[in-house]
């Protein structure tokens, strides 16, 4: 399979809108704009045979994909070892539901560290689950960190939010808050000492929506895309993690893909001259991030 990376243009994203953590539903306020991002309106025609898309799937193939997903400050990727989940992760039961409920209690609406200008995306993944009882292993993107065996405790959830998820610089709207209120929603990296040591992620991570419990189309397309990515990466000698994840993007599209490339990563480090990936009607962008390290992410979808 021969895949080509399309030439990227520059676009200015509209102002971010105030987002509730774990939600893609905007409200009426607008924080500051984000930098321009590279994108492509359409990808080159495929130069080889690919797995056919099932004909009975209702997918929007005309609406532009750009700006259809709400921006987020950080994606917290939970390692569950499963390839599908209940429609609402809080109904999943077990460690996944416990972790999601615990984090929402801290940074969700009404939580002590809730900040409406810092949208955090909680996502379940098929990556191997923690083998330690009452704990969850999580990846953080675009921070490119893996934190193993996070205890299921309020203290650990609070430390995770403070050390890795809260904003380093508060939105100007928060200027009227008291010092103690500002402290609760401002990044404090010293709190990382209360958690297992974070590990750097040095290989690409490819996330594919395969959440059949939420959208049947993703349950069909996700595994097909996963097999195709794994086969192509193996053919090129590129070492990367490819995982199915819970719902990302809107419901107009299915089989959405997020590609995270670590800061400074070069394909020749994996014994190949270049990494070229595209899907039909792909949007590729540099992820807006509050972390100081440079980072990149690409999103694609089979619809749009």
Buried (B, 14 or more C-beta within 10 A) or exposed (E): EEBEBBEBEEBEBEEBBBBBBBEBEBEEBEBEEBEEBBBBBBBBEBEEEBEEBEEEBEBBEEEEBBBBBBBBBBBBBBBBBBBBBBBEBBEBEEBBBBBBBBBBBBBBEEBEBBBBBBBBBBBBBBBEBBEEEEBBBBBBBBBBBBBBBBBBEEEBBBBBBBBBBBBEEBBEEBEEBEEEEEEBBBBBEEBBEBBBEBEEBEBBBBBBBBBBBBBBBBBBBBBBBBEBBEEBBEEBEBEBBBBBBBBBBBEBBBBBBBBBBBBEBEBEEBEBEEBBBBBBBBBBBBBBBBBEEEBBBBBBBBBB
